[in-house]
Amino acid sequence: MIELTHIKDYEPSTMEDFFGDKMEELTDRERLMEHGHIVTLNGEQQGFVALVPVEEGSIWLRSLYFQSGVRPELVLTLFEVLQQHVEEQGLDKLYVFSHQRTLEPLLETYQYQQIDSSDVPVKDEDRPVQTGNWWCYTSKAV
């Protein structure tokens, strides 16, 4: 079973243990700590996501990291878990920025809609520098 647990519920060293040598490459660590969640599968840490609020009722999947060697099915299931999280938290929208074309068919499968970047409530200074596309999942409750 996949679970999302807020990083604040772990020991402070958990993030450093998870990222290891890559910790130095991370920018905006404070935001990752504030909005980060550890992804566990059957009690084992498999990944990390940061779900950053961007406006009332909306979050942005700002960061997504997996341990090396993680099974591809976990990525598929994670998007289901994220949608469930949106519904359970009473949120309206989940924004995703995709800079990998291989991710986009998955987003379409899970009912994300590609949107124009001008429709995304993310500040210009926070937007990714890579070229890519914005996607949005809208809660069924909206």
MODELLER restraints for C-alpha pairs under 7 A, 6 or more apart:
rsr = mdl.restraints
at = mdl.atoms
rsr.add(forms.Gaussian(group=physical.xy_distance, feature=features.Distance(at['CA:1:A'], at['CA:41:A']), mean=5.50, stdev=0.5))
rsr.add(forms.Gaussian(group=physical.xy_distance, feature=features.Distance(at['CA:1:A'], at['CA:42:A']), mean=5.40, stdev=0.5))
rsr.add(forms.Gaussian(group=physical.xy_distance, feature=features.Distance(at['CA:2:A'], at['CA:39:A']), mean=6.78, stdev=0.5))
rsr.add(forms.Gaussian(group=physical.xy_distance, feature=features.Distance(at['CA:2:A'], at['CA:40:A']), mean=5.54, stdev=0.5))
rsr.add(forms.Gaussian(group=physical.xy_distance, feature=features.Distance(at['CA:2:A'], at['CA:41:A']), mean=4.56, stdev=0.5))
rsr.add(forms.Gaussian(group=physical.xy_distance, feature=features.Distance(at['CA:2:A'], at['CA:42:A']), mean=6.71, stdev=0.5))
rsr.add(forms.Gaussian(group=physical.xy_distance, feature=features.Distance(at['CA:3:A'], at['CA:39:A']), mean=5.76, stdev=0.5))
rsr.add(forms.Gaussian(group=physical.xy_distance, feature=features.Distance(at['CA:3:A'], at['CA:40:A']), mean=5.30, stdev=0.5))
rsr.add(forms.Gaussian(group=physical.xy_distance, feature=features.Distance(at['CA:3:A'], at['CA:41:A']), mean=6.63, stdev=0.5))
rsr.add(forms.Gaussian(group=physical.xy_distance, feature=features.Distance(at['CA:4:A'], at['CA:37:A']), mean=5.68, stdev=0.5))
rsr.add(forms.Gaussian(group=physical.xy_distance, feature=features.Distance(at['CA:4:A'], at['CA:38:A']), mean=5.67, stdev=0.5))
rsr.add(forms.Gaussian(group=physical.xy_distance, feature=features.Distance(at['CA:4:A'], at['CA:39:A']), mean=4.91, stdev=0.5))
rsr.add(forms.Gaussian(group=physical.xy_distance, feature=features.Distance(at['CA:4:A'], at['CA:40:A']), mean=6.62, stdev=0.5))
rsr.add(forms.Gaussian(group=physical.xy_distance, feature=features.Distance(at['CA:5:A'], at['CA:37:A']), mean=5.11, stdev=0.5))
rsr.add(forms.Gaussian(group=physical.xy_distance, feature=features.Distance(at['CA:5:A'], at['CA:38:A']), mean=5.30, stdev=0.5))
rsr.add(forms.Gaussian(group=physical.xy_distance, feature=features.Distance(at['CA:5:A'], at['CA:39:A']), mean=6.74, stdev=0.5))
rsr.add(forms.Gaussian(group=physical.xy_distance, feature=features.Distance(at['CA:6:A'], at['CA:36:A']), mean=5.98, stdev=0.5))
rsr.add(forms.Gaussian(group=physical.xy_distance, feature=features.Distance(at['CA:6:A'], at['CA:37:A']), mean=4.22, stdev=0.5))
rsr.add(forms.Gaussian(group=physical.xy_distance, feature=features.Distance(at['CA:6:A'], at['CA:38:A']), mean=6.34, stdev=0.5))
rsr.add(forms.Gaussian(group=physical.xy_distance, feature=features.Distance(at['CA:7:A'], at['CA:33:A']), mean=6.44, stdev=0.5))
rsr.add(forms.Gaussian(group=physical.xy_distance, feature=features.Distance(at['CA:7:A'], at['CA:36:A']), mean=5.45, stdev=0.5))
rsr.add(forms.Gaussian(group=physical.xy_distance, feature=features.Distance(at['CA:7:A'], at['CA:37:A']), mean=4.96, stdev=0.5))
rsr.add(forms.Gaussian(group=physical.xy_distance, feature=features.Distance(at['CA:7:A'], at['CA:38:A']), mean=5.97, stdev=0.5))
rsr.add(forms.Gaussian(group=physical.xy_distance, feature=features.Distance(at['CA:16:A'], at['CA:23:A']), mean=6.33, stdev=0.5))
rsr.add(forms.Gaussian(group=physical.xy_distance, feature=features.Distance(at['CA:32:A'], at['CA:50:A']), mean=5.81, stdev=0.5))
rsr.add(forms.Gaussian(group=physical.xy_distance, feature=features.Distance(at['CA:35:A'], at['CA:50:A']), mean=5.18, stdev=0.5))
rsr.add(forms.Gaussian(group=physical.xy_distance, feature=features.Distance(at['CA:35:A'], at['CA:51:A']), mean=5.49, stdev=0.5))
rsr.add(forms.Gaussian(group=physical.xy_distance, feature=features.Distance(at['CA:35:A'], at['CA:52:A']), mean=5.69, stdev=0.5))
rsr.add(forms.Gaussian(group=physical.xy_distance, feature=features.Distance(at['CA:36:A'], at['CA:48:A']), mean=6.86, stdev=0.5))
rsr.add(forms.Gaussian(group=physical.xy_distance, feature=features.Distance(at['CA:36:A'], at['CA:49:A']), mean=5.59, stdev=0.5))
rsr.add(forms.Gaussian(group=physical.xy_distance, feature=features.Distance(at['CA:36:A'], at['CA:50:A']), mean=4.10, stdev=0.5))
rsr.add(forms.Gaussian(group=physical.xy_distance, feature=features.Distance(at['CA:36:A'], at['CA:51:A']), mean=6.40, stdev=0.5))
rsr.add(forms.Gaussian(group=physical.xy_distance, feature=features.Distance(at['CA:37:A'], at['CA:48:A']), mean=5.68, stdev=0.5))
rsr.add(forms.Gaussian(group=physical.xy_distance, feature=features.Distance(at['CA:37:A'], at['CA:49:A']), mean=5.28, stdev=0.5))
rsr.add(forms.Gaussian(group=physical.xy_distance, feature=features.Distance(at['CA:37:A'], at['CA:50:A']), mean=6.08, stdev=0.5))
rsr.add(forms.Gaussian(group=physical.xy_distance, feature=features.Distance(at['CA:38:A'], at['CA:45:A']), mean=6.65, stdev=0.5))
rsr.add(forms.Gaussian(group=physical.xy_distance, feature=features.Distance(at['CA:38:A'], at['CA:47:A']), mean=5.92, stdev=0.5))
rsr.add(forms.Gaussian(group=physical.xy_distance, feature=features.Distance(at['CA:38:A'], at['CA:48:A']), mean=4.61, stdev=0.5))
rsr.add(forms.Gaussian(group=physical.xy_distance, feature=features.Distance(at['CA:38:A'], at['CA:49:A']), mean=6.58, stdev=0.5))
rsr.add(forms.Gaussian(group=physical.xy_distance, feature=features.Distance(at['CA:39:A'], at['CA:45:A']), mean=5.92, stdev=0.5))
rsr.add(forms.Gaussian(group=physical.xy_distance, feature=features.Distance(at['CA:39:A'], at['CA:46:A']), mean=5.64, stdev=0.5))
rsr.add(forms.Gaussian(group=physical.xy_distance, feature=features.Distance(at['CA:39:A'], at['CA:47:A']), mean=4.70, stdev=0.5))
rsr.add(forms.Gaussian(group=physical.xy_distance, feature=features.Distance(at['CA:39:A'], at['CA:48:A']), mean=5.46, stdev=0.5))
rsr.add(forms.Gaussian(group=physical.xy_distance, feature=features.Distance(at['CA:40:A'], at['CA:46:A']), mean=5.39, stdev=0.5))
rsr.add(forms.Gaussian(group=physical.xy_distance, feature=features.Distance(at['CA:40:A'], at['CA:47:A']), mean=6.88, stdev=0.5))
rsr.add(forms.Gaussian(group=physical.xy_distance, feature=features.Distance(at['CA:46:A'], at['CA:66:A']), mean=5.83, stdev=0.5))
rsr.add(forms.Gaussian(group=physical.xy_distance, feature=features.Distance(at['CA:46:A'], at['CA:67:A']), mean=5.49, stdev=0.5))
rsr.add(forms.Gaussian(group=physical.xy_distance, feature=features.Distance(at['CA:46:A'], at['CA:70:A']), mean=6.90, stdev=0.5))
rsr.add(forms.Gaussian(group=physical.xy_distance, feature=features.Distance(at['CA:47:A'], at['CA:65:A']), mean=5.39, stdev=0.5))
rsr.add(forms.Gaussian(group=physical.xy_distance, feature=features.Distance(at['CA:47:A'], at['CA:66:A']), mean=4.06, stdev=0.5))
rsr.add(forms.Gaussian(group=physical.xy_distance, feature=features.Distance(at['CA:47:A'], at['CA:67:A']), mean=5.83, stdev=0.5))
rsr.add(forms.Gaussian(group=physical.xy_distance, feature=features.Distance(at['CA:48:A'], at['CA:64:A']), mean=5.81, stdev=0.5))
rsr.add(forms.Gaussian(group=physical.xy_distance, feature=features.Distance(at['CA:48:A'], at['CA:65:A']), mean=5.11, stdev=0.5))
rsr.add(forms.Gaussian(group=physical.xy_distance, feature=features.Distance(at['CA:48:A'], at['CA:66:A']), mean=6.40, stdev=0.5))
rsr.add(forms.Gaussian(group=physical.xy_distance, feature=features.Distance(at['CA:49:A'], at['CA:61:A']), mean=6.96, stdev=0.5))
rsr.add(forms.Gaussian(group=physical.xy_distance, feature=features.Distance(at['CA:49:A'], at['CA:63:A']), mean=5.23, stdev=0.5))
rsr.add(forms.Gaussian(group=physical.xy_distance, feature=features.Distance(at['CA:49:A'], at['CA:64:A']), mean=4.57, stdev=0.5))
rsr.add(forms.Gaussian(group=physical.xy_distance, feature=features.Distance(at['CA:49:A'], at['CA:65:A']), mean=6.46, stdev=0.5))
rsr.add(forms.Gaussian(group=physical.xy_distance, feature=features.Distance(at['CA:50:A'], at['CA:61:A']), mean=5.94, stdev=0.5))
rsr.add(forms.Gaussian(group=physical.xy_distance, feature=features.Distance(at['CA:50:A'], at['CA:62:A']), mean=5.37, stdev=0.5))
rsr.add(forms.Gaussian(group=physical.xy_distance, feature=features.Distance(at['CA:50:A'], at['CA:63:A']), mean=4.97, stdev=0.5))
rsr.add(forms.Gaussian(group=physical.xy_distance, feature=features.Distance(at['CA:50:A'], at['CA:64:A']), mean=6.82, stdev=0.5))
rsr.add(forms.Gaussian(group=physical.xy_distance, feature=features.Distance(at['CA:51:A'], at['CA:59:A']), mean=5.87, stdev=0.5))
rsr.add(forms.Gaussian(group=physical.xy_distance, feature=features.Distance(at['CA:51:A'], at['CA:60:A']), mean=5.45, stdev=0.5))
rsr.add(forms.Gaussian(group=physical.xy_distance, feature=features.Distance(at['CA:51:A'], at['CA:61:A']), mean=4.82, stdev=0.5))
rsr.add(forms.Gaussian(group=physical.xy_distance, feature=features.Distance(at['CA:51:A'], at['CA:62:A']), mean=5.93, stdev=0.5))
rsr.add(forms.Gaussian(group=physical.xy_distance, feature=features.Distance(at['CA:52:A'], at['CA:59:A']), mean=5.25, stdev=0.5))
rsr.add(forms.Gaussian(group=physical.xy_distance, feature=features.Distance(at['CA:52:A'], at['CA:60:A']), mean=5.09, stdev=0.5))
rsr.add(forms.Gaussian(group=physical.xy_distance, feature=features.Distance(at['CA:52:A'], at['CA:61:A']), mean=6.58, stdev=0.5))
rsr.add(forms.Gaussian(group=physical.xy_distance, feature=features.Distance(at['CA:52:A'], at['CA:62:A']), mean=6.22, stdev=0.5))
rsr.add(forms.Gaussian(group=physical.xy_distance, feature=features.Distance(at['CA:53:A'], at['CA:59:A']), mean=4.24, stdev=0.5))
rsr.add(forms.Gaussian(group=physical.xy_distance, feature=features.Distance(at['CA:53:A'], at['CA:60:A']), mean=6.25, stdev=0.5))
rsr.add(forms.Gaussian(group=physical.xy_distance, feature=features.Distance(at['CA:54:A'], at['CA:60:A']), mean=6.48, stdev=0.5))
rsr.add(forms.Gaussian(group=physical.xy_distance, feature=features.Distance(at['CA:54:A'], at['CA:121:A']), mean=6.02, stdev=0.5))
rsr.add(forms.Gaussian(group=physical.xy_distance, feature=features.Distance(at['CA:54:A'], at['CA:122:A']), mean=5.97, stdev=0.5))
rsr.add(forms.Gaussian(group=physical.xy_distance, feature=features.Distance(at['CA:55:A'], at['CA:121:A']), mean=6.71, stdev=0.5))
rsr.add(forms.Gaussian(group=physical.xy_distance, feature=features.Distance(at['CA:57:A'], at['CA:91:A']), mean=4.51, stdev=0.5))
rsr.add(forms.Gaussian(group=physical.xy_distance, feature=features.Distance(at['CA:57:A'], at['CA:92:A']), mean=5.13, stdev=0.5))
rsr.add(forms.Gaussian(group=physical.xy_distance, feature=features.Distance(at['CA:57:A'], at['CA:93:A']), mean=6.69, stdev=0.5))
rsr.add(forms.Gaussian(group=physical.xy_distance, feature=features.Distance(at['CA:58:A'], at['CA:91:A']), mean=5.85, stdev=0.5))
rsr.add(forms.Gaussian(group=physical.xy_distance, feature=features.Distance(at['CA:58:A'], at['CA:92:A']), mean=5.64, stdev=0.5))
rsr.add(forms.Gaussian(group=physical.xy_distance, feature=features.Distance(at['CA:58:A'], at['CA:93:A']), mean=4.64, stdev=0.5))
rsr.add(forms.Gaussian(group=physical.xy_distance, feature=features.Distance(at['CA:58:A'], at['CA:94:A']), mean=5.87, stdev=0.5))
rsr.add(forms.Gaussian(group=physical.xy_distance, feature=features.Distance(at['CA:59:A'], at['CA:93:A']), mean=6.41, stdev=0.5))
rsr.add(forms.Gaussian(group=physical.xy_distance, feature=features.Distance(at['CA:59:A'], at['CA:94:A']), mean=5.06, stdev=0.5))
rsr.add(forms.Gaussian(group=physical.xy_distance, feature=features.Distance(at['CA:59:A'], at['CA:95:A']), mean=6.24, stdev=0.5))
rsr.add(forms.Gaussian(group=physical.xy_distance, feature=features.Distance(at['CA:60:A'], at['CA:94:A']), mean=5.60, stdev=0.5))
rsr.add(forms.Gaussian(group=physical.xy_distance, feature=features.Distance(at['CA:60:A'], at['CA:95:A']), mean=4.54, stdev=0.5))
rsr.add(forms.Gaussian(group=physical.xy_distance, feature=features.Distance(at['CA:60:A'], at['CA:96:A']), mean=6.02, stdev=0.5))
rsr.add(forms.Gaussian(group=physical.xy_distance, feature=features.Distance(at['CA:61:A'], at['CA:94:A']), mean=6.93, stdev=0.5))
rsr.add(forms.Gaussian(group=physical.xy_distance, feature=features.Distance(at['CA:61:A'], at['CA:95:A']), mean=6.10, stdev=0.5))
rsr.add(forms.Gaussian(group=physical.xy_distance, feature=features.Distance(at['CA:61:A'], at['CA:96:A']), mean=5.35, stdev=0.5))
rsr.add(forms.Gaussian(group=physical.xy_distance, feature=features.Distance(at['CA:86:A'], at['CA:139:A']), mean=6.86, stdev=0.5))
rsr.add(forms.Gaussian(group=physical.xy_distance, feature=features.Distance(at['CA:87:A'], at['CA:139:A']), mean=6.20, stdev=0.5))
rsr.add(forms.Gaussian(group=physical.xy_distance, feature=features.Distance(at['CA:91:A'], at['CA:139:A']), mean=6.95, stdev=0.5))
rsr.add(forms.Gaussian(group=physical.xy_distance, feature=features.Distance(at['CA:92:A'], at['CA:138:A']), mean=5.83, stdev=0.5))
rsr.add(forms.Gaussian(group=physical.xy_distance, feature=features.Distance(at['CA:92:A'], at['CA:139:A']), mean=5.08, stdev=0.5))
rsr.add(forms.Gaussian(group=physical.xy_distance, feature=features.Distance(at['CA:92:A'], at['CA:142:A']), mean=6.07, stdev=0.5))
rsr.add(forms.Gaussian(group=physical.xy_distance, feature=features.Distance(at['CA:93:A'], at['CA:136:A']), mean=6.56, stdev=0.5))
rsr.add(forms.Gaussian(group=physical.xy_distance, feature=features.Distance(at['CA:93:A'], at['CA:137:A']), mean=5.56, stdev=0.5))
rsr.add(forms.Gaussian(group=physical.xy_distance, feature=features.Distance(at['CA:93:A'], at['CA:138:A']), mean=4.62, stdev=0.5))
rsr.add(forms.Gaussian(group=physical.xy_distance, feature=features.Distance(at['CA:93:A'], at['CA:139:A']), mean=5.95, stdev=0.5))
rsr.add(forms.Gaussian(group=physical.xy_distance, feature=features.Distance(at['CA:94:A'], at['CA:136:A']), mean=5.61, stdev=0.5))
rsr.add(forms.Gaussian(group=physical.xy_distance, feature=features.Distance(at['CA:94:A'], at['CA:137:A']), mean=5.09, stdev=0.5))
rsr.add(forms.Gaussian(group=physical.xy_distance, feature=features.Distance(at['CA:94:A'], at['CA:138:A']), mean=6.66, stdev=0.5))
rsr.add(forms.Gaussian(group=physical.xy_distance, feature=features.Distance(at['CA:95:A'], at['CA:135:A']), mean=5.75, stdev=0.5))
rsr.add(forms.Gaussian(group=physical.xy_distance, feature=features.Distance(at['CA:95:A'], at['CA:136:A']), mean=4.53, stdev=0.5))
rsr.add(forms.Gaussian(group=physical.xy_distance, feature=features.Distance(at['CA:95:A'], at['CA:137:A']), mean=6.50, stdev=0.5))
rsr.add(forms.Gaussian(group=physical.xy_distance, feature=features.Distance(at['CA:96:A'], at['CA:134:A']), mean=5.83, stdev=0.5))
rsr.add(forms.Gaussian(group=physical.xy_distance, feature=features.Distance(at['CA:96:A'], at['CA:135:A']), mean=5.11, stdev=0.5))
rsr.add(forms.Gaussian(group=physical.xy_distance, feature=features.Distance(at['CA:96:A'], at['CA:136:A']), mean=6.21, stdev=0.5))
rsr.add(forms.Gaussian(group=physical.xy_distance, feature=features.Distance(at['CA:97:A'], at['CA:132:A']), mean=6.78, stdev=0.5))
rsr.add(forms.Gaussian(group=physical.xy_distance, feature=features.Distance(at['CA:97:A'], at['CA:133:A']), mean=5.77, stdev=0.5))
rsr.add(forms.Gaussian(group=physical.xy_distance, feature=features.Distance(at['CA:97:A'], at['CA:134:A']), mean=4.52, stdev=0.5))
rsr.add(forms.Gaussian(group=physical.xy_distance, feature=features.Distance(at['CA:97:A'], at['CA:135:A']), mean=6.20, stdev=0.5))
rsr.add(forms.Gaussian(group=physical.xy_distance, feature=features.Distance(at['CA:98:A'], at['CA:132:A']), mean=5.42, stdev=0.5))
rsr.add(forms.Gaussian(group=physical.xy_distance, feature=features.Distance(at['CA:98:A'], at['CA:133:A']), mean=5.29, stdev=0.5))
rsr.add(forms.Gaussian(group=physical.xy_distance, feature=features.Distance(at['CA:98:A'], at['CA:134:A']), mean=6.24, stdev=0.5))
rsr.add(forms.Gaussian(group=physical.xy_distance, feature=features.Distance(at['CA:99:A'], at['CA:130:A']), mean=6.54, stdev=0.5))
rsr.add(forms.Gaussian(group=physical.xy_distance, feature=features.Distance(at['CA:99:A'], at['CA:131:A']), mean=6.03, stdev=0.5))
rsr.add(forms.Gaussian(group=physical.xy_distance, feature=features.Distance(at['CA:99:A'], at['CA:132:A']), mean=4.17, stdev=0.5))
rsr.add(forms.Gaussian(group=physical.xy_distance, feature=features.Distance(at['CA:99:A'], at['CA:133:A']), mean=6.53, stdev=0.5))
rsr.add(forms.Gaussian(group=physical.xy_distance, feature=features.Distance(at['CA:111:A'], at['CA:137:A']), mean=6.51, stdev=0.5))
rsr.add(forms.Gaussian(group=physical.xy_distance, feature=features.Distance(at['CA:112:A'], at['CA:135:A']), mean=5.88, stdev=0.5))
rsr.add(forms.Gaussian(group=physical.xy_distance, feature=features.Distance(at['CA:112:A'], at['CA:136:A']), mean=5.11, stdev=0.5))
rsr.add(forms.Gaussian(group=physical.xy_distance, feature=features.Distance(at['CA:112:A'], at['CA:137:A']), mean=4.45, stdev=0.5))
rsr.add(forms.Gaussian(group=physical.xy_distance, feature=features.Distance(at['CA:113:A'], at['CA:135:A']), mean=5.35, stdev=0.5))
rsr.add(forms.Gaussian(group=physical.xy_distance, feature=features.Distance(at['CA:113:A'], at['CA:136:A']), mean=5.28, stdev=0.5))
rsr.add(forms.Gaussian(group=physical.xy_distance, feature=features.Distance(at['CA:113:A'], at['CA:137:A']), mean=6.48, stdev=0.5))
rsr.add(forms.Gaussian(group=physical.xy_distance, feature=features.Distance(at['CA:114:A'], at['CA:134:A']), mean=5.85, stdev=0.5))
rsr.add(forms.Gaussian(group=physical.xy_distance, feature=features.Distance(at['CA:114:A'], at['CA:135:A']), mean=4.30, stdev=0.5))
rsr.add(forms.Gaussian(group=physical.xy_distance, feature=features.Distance(at['CA:114:A'], at['CA:136:A']), mean=6.45, stdev=0.5))
rsr.add(forms.Gaussian(group=physical.xy_distance, feature=features.Distance(at['CA:115:A'], at['CA:134:A']), mean=5.63, stdev=0.5))
rsr.add(forms.Gaussian(group=physical.xy_distance, feature=features.Distance(at['CA:115:A'], at['CA:135:A']), mean=5.54, stdev=0.5))
rsr.add(forms.Gaussian(group=physical.xy_distance, feature=features.Distance(at['CA:115:A'], at['CA:136:A']), mean=6.81, stdev=0.5))
rsr.add(forms.Gaussian(group=physical.xy_distance, feature=features.Distance(at['CA:116:A'], at['CA:134:A']), mean=6.73, stdev=0.5))
rsr.add(forms.Gaussian(group=physical.xy_distance, feature=features.Distance(at['CA:117:A'], at['CA:134:A']), mean=6.12, stdev=0.5))
